[in-house]
Amino acid sequence: MNQKKQSGRRDFIRNSSLAAAGFFIVPRHVLGRGFVAPSDKLRIAGIGIGGKGQSDLAEFVKSPNASVVALCDVDDRQADKSRKRFPNAPYYHDYREMLDKEAKNIDAVSVSTPDNTHAVAALAAMQLGKHVYVQKPLTHDIHEARVLTEAARRYKVITQMGNQGGSGDGVRRMKEIVDAGMIGEVHTVHCWTNRPVWPQGIPTPTGSFDIPNELSWDLWLGPAKKIDYNPAYLPFNWRGWWAFGTGALGDMACHIMDPVFRILPIDYPSDVECSIATIWKEMWNDTMNTDSCPPSSIIRLSYPRKDGKGTIKVSWYDGGLLPQRPDELLPDEPMGNWDGGVLFEGTKGKIMADCYGANPRLLPTRYMTEKTLPKETIKRVPEGHYVQWVNACIAGYGKGQTSSPFEFAGPFTESILIGNLAIRSFMMKNPNLKGWNDKYLGRKRLLWDAKNMKITNFDEANQFVKREYRDGWKLSL
């Protein structure tokens, strides 16, 4: 290129109003139908990009309207595949640094870290006006769920929790059947899962280990109490430890119990009680481990109906425990599916669905062909849970809609985590008392004041409503 042409090009770029507005922005109409201009895409940053985070990002970019522009993970080993898939996206270890440096370049954030850091990462993004997609459970504890629910309103951003079944056809069909009165008034619900499929109810790991070079251990701990690195927690088994995860209930209830909250007129429970599996020897010798979630549990919750028509009893079973098999189910018919299921009992009949609210069927199952089922009246989500969020973000706050916005997912998560509060209360012990039967204090029905987020008849349980954060981490609106 000769000097005259170079000078002319420089003058054009310097003087053009297009340069001031962003020279490389290409309007959609210039590209034609079927093409999406880079300026029209939702620019997503991923926090936690290995494992589930990796698959989440892959789902978002199935939409031509989404691009991944920044990446963050505390473990380079877990981040490897996503970094290779999105090589042009800047990569960070600390999400706080990423949000500080990339704020102008991102529109939305996906959070798929261990439960321990969901809330702090999501709130930091929301406070910058970024839309957020947060994996289930929405938060690690009850207080955090209330904070994120309020933050979504305050900062006016599009939100979605990662309970994909909430956008499925199954839960919508189930609601149509229940709303049509085909099983009468629902009074009892049973929910169950095959989880945990990771260690729970085991001693706290010990030993001295060097921190891998690829891992930022202090960042992995996040708000949790500082402890020495141990490979027993990574990359998957953190789910079974209260400091980082929420156990079988937190992992699967947002999938399995979604129909309960989406269909029935309930929000917060009035009371909760539970029982857990442990080893008699451990209890007798006062060695029951309270750092780890129990190997199995049953949780029973009572929900006042919002229409004032009594109470709905909801029971949860995990770790291989199951409700009684319905008499209406034939001996060889499956009860739910491998991951679990949900069963509604009404005054006129029963309906069951698999995990994610999939494959709803009246019991006995022959009713699905013998009876006249209601017409479809609820709008489906053919684009799926992930692309629905992408589209809603592009439409903007007040226009775009999602299946699990925090106004739904927040109270739903609170209600689930009350079950964990009951479990942890059950496992509490008082060192000032003698004898295992007296030391374990939590064996009672706990009364819940939802407005004030407080157990009213056992104050010791309230320590599990809100945890203490390590210095350098905060959760404040």
C-alpha positions as CSV (number, residue, x, y, z in Angstrom):
1,M,0.0,0.0,0.0
2,N,1.5,3.4,-1.0
3,Q,1.9,6.2,1.5
4,K,-1.0,8.3,0.1
5,K,-3.5,5.4,0.5
6,Q,-2.2,4.7,4.0
7,S,-2.7,8.4,4.9
8,G,-6.2,8.4,3.4
9,R,-7.2,5.3,5.4
10,R,-5.8,6.7,8.6
11,D,-7.7,10.0,8.1
12,F,-10.9,8.1,7.3
13,I,-10.8,6.0,10.5
14,R,-9.7,9.0,12.6
15,N,-12.5,11.3,11.3
16,S,-15.3,8.9,10.8
17,S,-18.2,9.0,13.2
18,L,-18.4,5.2,12.7
19,A,-15.0,4.8,14.5
20,A,-16.3,6.7,17.5
21,A,-19.4,4.4,17.7
22,G,-17.4,1.2,17.2
23,F,-16.2,0.8,13.6
24,F,-16.6,-2.9,13.4
25,I,-20.3,-3.1,14.4
26,V,-22.2,-4.5,11.5
27,P,-25.9,-4.0,11.5
28,R,-28.0,-7.2,11.2
29,H,-29.7,-6.1,8.0
30,V,-26.4,-5.8,6.2
31,L,-25.7,-9.5,6.7
32,G,-29.1,-10.7,5.6
33,R,-31.6,-13.2,6.9
34,G,-30.1,-16.1,8.8
35,F,-26.9,-14.2,9.9
36,V,-26.3,-12.7,13.3
37,A,-24.1,-9.6,13.6
38,P,-21.5,-9.8,16.3
39,S,-23.0,-6.8,17.9
40,D,-26.4,-8.6,18.3
41,K,-24.9,-11.6,20.1
42,L,-25.2,-12.2,23.9
43,R,-21.7,-12.1,25.2
44,I,-21.4,-14.7,27.9
45,A,-18.6,-15.2,30.5
46,G,-18.3,-18.6,32.2
47,I,-17.4,-18.9,35.9
48,G,-16.6,-22.6,36.5
49,I,-16.0,-24.0,33.0
50,G,-15.1,-27.6,33.6
51,G,-17.5,-30.5,34.1
52,K,-21.1,-29.1,34.1
53,G,-19.7,-25.7,33.3
54,Q,-18.2,-27.0,30.1
55,S,-21.5,-28.5,29.0
56,D,-23.4,-25.4,30.0
57,L,-21.3,-23.2,27.7
58,A,-21.7,-25.7,24.9
59,E,-25.5,-25.5,25.3
60,F,-25.5,-21.7,25.2
61,V,-23.6,-21.4,21.9
62,K,-26.1,-23.8,20.2
63,S,-27.9,-20.5,19.7
64,P,-26.5,-18.3,16.9
65,N,-27.2,-15.4,19.2
66,A,-24.7,-16.4,21.9
67,S,-20.9,-16.2,22.1
68,V,-18.5,-17.0,24.9
69,V,-16.1,-14.1,25.4
70,A,-14.5,-14.7,28.8
71,L,-13.6,-17.8,30.9
72,C,-12.8,-18.3,34.6
73,D,-11.8,-21.4,36.6
74,V,-9.6,-22.1,39.6
75,D,-8.4,-25.4,38.1
76,D,-6.5,-25.4,34.8
77,R,-7.1,-29.1,34.4
78,Q,-10.8,-28.7,34.5
79,A,-10.7,-25.7,32.3
80,D,-8.7,-27.3,29.5
81,K,-11.5,-28.4,27.1
82,S,-13.5,-25.1,27.4
83,R,-10.3,-23.1,26.8
84,K,-9.6,-25.1,23.7
85,R,-13.1,-24.7,22.4
86,F,-13.1,-20.9,23.0
87,P,-9.4,-20.0,22.4
88,N,-10.1,-16.3,21.9
89,A,-11.8,-15.8,25.3
90,P,-9.5,-14.3,27.9
91,Y,-9.0,-16.8,30.8
92,Y,-8.9,-15.9,34.5
93,H,-8.6,-17.8,37.8
94,D,-10.4,-15.2,40.0
95,Y,-13.9,-14.3,38.8
96,R,-13.5,-11.0,40.7
97,E,-10.6,-10.0,38.5
98,M,-12.5,-11.2,35.4
99,L,-15.5,-9.1,36.2
100,D,-13.3,-6.1,36.9
101,K,-11.3,-6.3,33.6
102,E,-14.0,-7.6,31.3
103,A,-17.1,-5.8,32.5
104,K,-17.4,-3.8,29.3
105,N,-17.1,-6.9,27.1
106,I,-19.7,-9.1,28.7
107,D,-23.5,-9.0,28.9
108,A,-24.2,-12.2,30.9
109,V,-22.5,-14.7,33.2
110,S,-23.0,-18.4,33.7
111,V,-22.0,-19.7,37.1
112,S,-21.2,-23.5,37.5
113,T,-18.9,-23.7,40.4
114,P,-19.3,-25.8,43.5
115,D,-22.4,-24.7,45.5
116,N,-20.2,-22.9,48.0
117,T,-19.5,-20.0,45.6
118,H,-22.7,-19.8,43.6
119,A,-24.1,-16.8,45.4
120,V,-21.0,-14.7,45.7
121,A,-20.1,-15.0,42.1
122,A,-23.7,-14.5,40.9
123,L,-24.3,-11.4,43.0
124,A,-21.0,-9.8,41.9
125,A,-22.2,-10.2,38.3
126,M,-25.7,-9.0,39.0
127,Q,-24.4,-5.9,40.7
128,L,-22.6,-5.0,37.4
129,G,-25.9,-5.3,35.6
130,K,-25.1,-8.7,34.0
131,H,-27.7,-11.3,33.4
132,V,-27.0,-14.6,35.2
133,Y,-27.5,-18.3,34.7
134,V,-26.7,-20.2,37.9
135,Q,-26.5,-24.0,38.2
136,K,-28.7,-25.7,40.8
137,P,-29.0,-25.5,43.7
138,L,-29.2,-21.7,43.3
139,T,-27.3,-21.2,46.6
140,H,-25.5,-23.0,49.4
141,D,-27.7,-21.8,52.2
142,I,-31.1,-20.2,52.8
143,H,-30.0,-16.7,53.4
144,E,-28.1,-16.6,50.1
145,A,-31.3,-17.6,48.2
146,R,-33.2,-14.7,49.7
147,V,-30.4,-12.3,48.8
148,L,-30.3,-13.4,45.1
149,T,-34.1,-13.2,44.8
150,E,-34.0,-9.6,46.0
151,A,-30.9,-8.9,43.8
152,A,-32.7,-10.0,40.6
153,R,-35.5,-7.4,41.4
154,R,-33.1,-4.6,42.4
155,Y,-30.6,-4.9,39.5
156,K,-33.3,-5.7,36.9
157,V,-31.4,-8.6,35.2
158,I,-32.6,-11.8,33.5
159,T,-32.1,-14.8,35.6
160,Q,-32.3,-18.6,35.3
161,M,-31.5,-21.5,37.6
162,G,-30.1,-24.6,35.9
163,N,-33.0,-27.0,36.6
164,Q,-33.5,-27.9,33.0
165,G,-36.6,-29.9,33.6
166,G,-38.4,-26.6,34.4
167,S,-38.5,-25.9,30.7
168,G,-39.5,-29.5,29.8
169,D,-42.8,-30.6,28.2
170,G,-43.3,-33.1,31.0
171,V,-43.9,-30.8,33.9
172,R,-46.2,-28.7,31.7
173,R,-48.3,-31.7,30.7
174,M,-48.4,-32.8,34.4
175,K,-49.7,-29.4,35.4
176,E,-52.4,-29.5,32.7
177,I,-53.6,-32.9,34.1
178,V,-53.5,-31.8,37.7
179,D,-55.2,-28.5,36.9
180,A,-57.9,-30.3,35.1
181,G,-58.9,-32.0,38.4
182,M,-58.1,-35.5,37.2
183,I,-56.6,-36.5,40.5
184,G,-58.6,-34.2,42.7
185,E,-57.0,-32.1,45.4
186,V,-53.4,-33.1,46.0
187,H,-52.7,-33.8,49.7
188,T,-49.5,-35.8,49.7
189,V,-46.3,-35.9,47.5
190,H,-43.4,-38.3,47.5
191,C,-40.0,-37.4,45.9
192,W,-37.0,-39.7,45.7
193,T,-33.5,-40.0,44.1
194,N,-30.7,-42.5,43.7
195,R,-28.2,-39.9,44.9
196,P,-25.7,-39.7,46.4
197,V,-23.4,-41.4,43.8
198,W,-20.4,-39.8,45.6
199,P,-19.1,-40.5,49.2
200,Q,-21.3,-39.3,52.1
201,G,-21.3,-40.2,55.8
202,I,-17.6,-40.8,55.8
203,P,-14.7,-39.4,58.1
204,T,-13.2,-36.1,57.2
205,P,-10.1,-36.8,55.0
206,T,-6.7,-36.4,56.5
207,G,-3.1,-36.4,55.3
208,S,-0.7,-33.9,53.9
209,F,-0.7,-33.2,50.2
210,D,1.0,-30.7,47.9
211,I,-1.3,-28.4,46.0
212,P,-1.2,-29.1,42.3
213,N,0.4,-26.4,40.2
214,E,-2.7,-26.1,38.1
215,L,-5.0,-25.5,41.1
216,S,-5.6,-22.2,42.9
217,W,-6.7,-23.8,46.2
218,D,-7.5,-20.6,48.1
219,L,-9.8,-19.5,45.3
220,W,-11.4,-22.9,45.2
221,L,-12.3,-22.6,48.9
222,G,-14.0,-19.3,48.3
223,P,-16.0,-18.2,51.3
224,A,-15.5,-21.5,53.1
225,K,-13.2,-21.8,56.1
226,K,-9.5,-22.2,55.1
227,I,-8.4,-25.8,55.3
228,D,-5.4,-27.8,53.9
229,Y,-5.7,-29.1,50.4
230,N,-6.9,-32.7,50.1
231,P,-7.5,-34.4,46.7
232,A,-10.5,-36.2,48.3
233,Y,-12.7,-33.1,47.5
234,L,-11.9,-32.6,43.9
235,P,-13.1,-32.6,41.2
236,F,-16.5,-34.1,42.0
237,N,-16.8,-35.4,45.6
238,W,-17.1,-31.9,47.2
239,R,-20.9,-32.5,46.9
240,G,-20.9,-34.6,50.0
241,W,-19.3,-32.1,52.4
242,W,-21.3,-29.4,54.0
243,A,-18.5,-26.8,53.6
244,F,-18.8,-26.9,49.8
245,G,-21.9,-28.9,48.8
246,T,-25.5,-29.5,49.7
247,G,-25.6,-33.3,49.5
248,A,-28.1,-35.5,47.6
249,L,-31.0,-33.1,48.4
250,G,-29.2,-30.0,47.0
251,D,-28.0,-31.9,44.0
252,M,-31.2,-33.4,42.8
253,A,-34.2,-31.8,44.5
254,C,-34.2,-28.8,42.1
255,H,-34.8,-31.4,39.3
256,I,-37.2,-33.8,41.1
257,M,-39.2,-31.4,43.2
258,D,-39.7,-28.8,40.4
259,P,-43.2,-30.2,39.6
260,V,-44.2,-29.8,43.2
261,F,-43.5,-26.0,43.2
262,R,-44.5,-25.4,39.6
263,I,-47.9,-27.1,39.9
264,L,-49.1,-26.9,43.5
265,P,-50.2,-23.7,45.4
266,I,-47.4,-23.6,47.9
267,D,-44.3,-21.6,48.6
268,Y,-42.6,-22.0,52.0
269,P,-43.1,-24.9,54.5
270,S,-44.4,-24.4,58.0
271,D,-42.4,-27.2,59.5
272,V,-39.8,-29.9,58.7
273,E,-38.5,-33.0,60.3
274,C,-36.1,-35.7,59.1
275,S,-34.4,-39.0,59.8
276,I,-31.0,-40.0,58.6
277,A,-28.9,-43.2,58.3
278,T,-25.8,-43.5,60.4
279,I,-23.9,-46.3,62.1
280,W,-25.0,-47.3,65.6
281,K,-21.5,-47.8,66.7
282,E,-20.7,-44.2,65.7
283,M,-23.6,-42.8,67.6
284,W,-22.8,-44.9,70.7
285,N,-19.1,-43.9,70.7
286,D,-20.0,-40.3,69.9
287,T,-18.0,-40.3,66.6
288,M,-20.8,-39.4,64.1
289,N,-19.1,-37.1,61.5
290,T,-20.9,-33.8,61.1
291,D,-18.7,-32.4,58.3
292,S,-20.1,-34.8,55.8
293,C,-23.7,-35.2,54.6
294,P,-25.4,-38.4,55.7
295,P,-25.4,-41.5,53.4
296,S,-29.2,-41.4,53.2
297,S,-32.1,-39.4,54.6
298,I,-35.9,-38.9,54.7
299,I,-37.2,-35.4,55.0
300,R,-40.9,-34.5,55.7
301,L,-42.2,-31.0,55.1
302,S,-45.6,-29.5,55.6
303,Y,-46.8,-26.8,53.2
304,P,-49.9,-24.6,53.9
305,R,-51.8,-24.2,50.6
306,K,-51.8,-20.6,49.4
307,D,-55.5,-20.9,48.7
308,G,-56.2,-21.7,52.3
309,K,-57.5,-25.3,51.6
310,G,-55.4,-27.1,54.2
311,T,-51.9,-28.5,54.1
312,I,-49.8,-30.6,51.6
313,K,-47.4,-33.1,53.0
314,V,-44.2,-33.5,50.9
315,S,-41.6,-36.2,51.7
316,W,-38.1,-36.6,50.2
317,Y,-36.1,-39.9,50.1
318,D,-32.4,-40.4,49.1
319,G,-29.6,-42.8,49.4
320,G,-31.6,-45.8,48.3
321,L,-34.6,-45.1,50.4
322,L,-38.0,-45.1,48.7
323,P,-41.6,-44.4,49.4
324,Q,-44.1,-47.3,49.4
325,R,-44.8,-48.5,46.0
326,P,-48.3,-47.4,44.8
327,D,-50.9,-50.2,44.7
328,E,-52.0,-48.9,41.3
329,L,-48.6,-49.6,39.8
330,L,-48.2,-53.0,38.2
331,P,-45.5,-55.2,39.6
332,D,-43.1,-54.8,36.7
333,E,-43.8,-51.2,35.9
334,P,-40.9,-48.8,36.8
335,M,-41.4,-46.4,39.7
336,G,-39.9,-43.2,38.4
337,N,-36.7,-43.7,36.5
338,W,-33.1,-44.4,37.5
339,D,-32.4,-40.9,38.7
340,G,-35.6,-40.7,40.8
341,G,-39.2,-39.6,40.5
342,V,-42.2,-37.8,42.0
343,L,-45.6,-39.0,43.0
344,F,-48.7,-36.9,43.6
345,E,-51.6,-38.3,45.7
346,G,-54.9,-36.6,45.3
347,T,-58.4,-37.1,46.5
348,K,-59.4,-38.7,43.2
349,G,-56.2,-40.4,42.1
350,K,-52.5,-40.4,41.6
351,I,-50.0,-39.2,39.0
352,M,-46.2,-40.0,38.8
353,A,-43.3,-38.6,36.8
354,D,-39.6,-39.3,36.3
355,C,-36.8,-37.1,37.3
356,Y,-37.1,-33.6,35.6
357,G,-40.8,-34.1,35.6
358,A,-40.5,-36.2,32.5
359,N,-43.0,-38.8,31.3
360,P,-46.0,-38.0,33.6
361,R,-48.5,-40.8,33.9
362,L,-51.7,-41.3,35.7
363,L,-52.0,-44.4,37.9
364,P,-52.9,-47.0,36.9
365,T,-51.0,-46.2,33.7
366,R,-53.8,-47.6,31.5
367,Y,-55.7,-44.4,32.4
368,M,-53.4,-42.5,30.0
369,T,-55.2,-44.2,27.1
370,E,-58.5,-44.9,28.7
371,K,-59.3,-41.4,30.0
372,T,-59.7,-38.2,28.0
373,L,-56.8,-36.1,28.8
374,P,-57.0,-32.3,28.8
375,K,-55.8,-30.3,25.8
376,E,-52.4,-28.5,25.8
377,T,-52.9,-25.0,27.2
378,I,-49.5,-24.1,28.6
379,K,-46.9,-22.7,26.2
380,R,-44.0,-25.1,25.6
381,V,-40.3,-24.2,25.4
382,P,-39.0,-25.9,22.2
383,E,-35.8,-24.0,22.3
384,G,-34.9,-25.5,25.6
385,H,-33.8,-24.1,29.0
386,Y,-30.4,-22.7,27.9
387,V,-31.5,-20.9,24.6
388,Q,-34.6,-19.7,26.4
389,W,-32.3,-17.7,28.7
390,V,-30.2,-16.4,25.8
391,N,-33.3,-15.2,24.0
392,A,-34.7,-13.6,27.2
393,C,-31.4,-11.7,27.8
394,I,-31.4,-10.4,24.3
395,A,-35.1,-9.3,24.7
396,G,-34.2,-7.5,27.9
397,Y,-35.6,-7.1,31.4
398,G,-39.3,-6.9,31.5
399,K,-39.6,-8.5,28.1
400,G,-37.7,-11.7,28.1
401,Q,-39.1,-14.6,30.2
402,T,-37.4,-17.7,31.6
403,S,-38.8,-20.8,33.2
404,S,-36.8,-20.5,36.5
405,P,-36.2,-16.9,37.2
406,F,-34.9,-16.2,40.7
407,E,-38.4,-15.0,41.8
408,F,-39.3,-18.7,41.4
409,A,-36.0,-20.4,41.9
410,G,-35.1,-18.4,45.1
411,P,-38.1,-19.4,47.2
412,F,-37.9,-22.9,45.7
413,T,-34.2,-23.2,46.7
414,E,-35.0,-21.9,50.2
415,S,-37.6,-24.5,50.7
416,I,-35.3,-27.3,49.6
417,L,-32.4,-26.1,51.8
418,I,-34.7,-26.1,54.9
419,G,-34.4,-29.9,54.5
420,N,-30.6,-29.6,54.9
421,L,-31.1,-27.4,57.9
422,A,-33.2,-30.2,59.5
423,I,-30.5,-32.8,58.6
424,R,-27.7,-30.7,60.1
425,S,-29.8,-30.0,63.2
426,F,-30.5,-33.7,63.6
427,M,-26.7,-34.3,63.5
428,M,-25.9,-31.7,66.2
429,K,-24.5,-32.8,69.5
430,N,-24.1,-31.1,72.8
431,P,-20.7,-31.8,74.5
432,N,-22.1,-30.9,77.9
433,L,-24.5,-33.8,77.9
434,K,-23.7,-37.4,78.4
435,G,-25.0,-40.4,76.5
436,W,-25.7,-40.5,72.7
437,N,-29.5,-40.3,73.2
438,D,-29.1,-36.9,74.9
439,K,-26.2,-35.5,73.0
440,Y,-27.9,-35.4,69.6
441,L,-30.3,-32.5,69.9
442,G,-32.0,-32.1,66.6
443,R,-34.6,-34.9,66.7
444,K,-37.7,-32.8,66.7
445,R,-40.1,-31.2,64.3
446,L,-38.8,-27.8,63.4
447,L,-41.2,-24.9,63.0
448,W,-40.3,-22.4,60.3
449,D,-41.0,-18.7,60.2
450,A,-40.4,-18.0,56.5
451,K,-40.8,-14.2,56.6
452,N,-38.0,-13.9,59.1
453,M,-36.0,-17.0,58.0
454,K,-36.0,-18.5,61.4
455,I,-36.7,-21.7,63.3
456,T,-38.9,-20.7,66.2
457,N,-38.6,-23.7,68.5
458,F,-35.0,-24.7,68.3
459,D,-32.6,-21.7,68.1
460,E,-29.5,-23.8,67.7
461,A,-30.8,-24.7,64.2
462,N,-30.6,-21.1,63.0
463,Q,-26.9,-21.3,62.6
464,F,-27.5,-23.1,59.4
465,V,-29.7,-20.4,57.8
466,K,-26.7,-18.2,57.2
467,R,-23.0,-19.1,57.3
468,E,-20.0,-17.0,58.2
469,Y,-17.7,-16.0,55.2
470,R,-14.0,-16.0,55.2
471,D,-12.2,-12.6,55.1
472,G,-12.0,-11.3,51.6
473,W,-15.4,-12.7,50.6
474,K,-18.8,-11.0,51.1
475,L,-22.4,-11.2,50.1
476,S,-24.0,-7.8,50.5
477,L,-26.7,-6.0,48.4
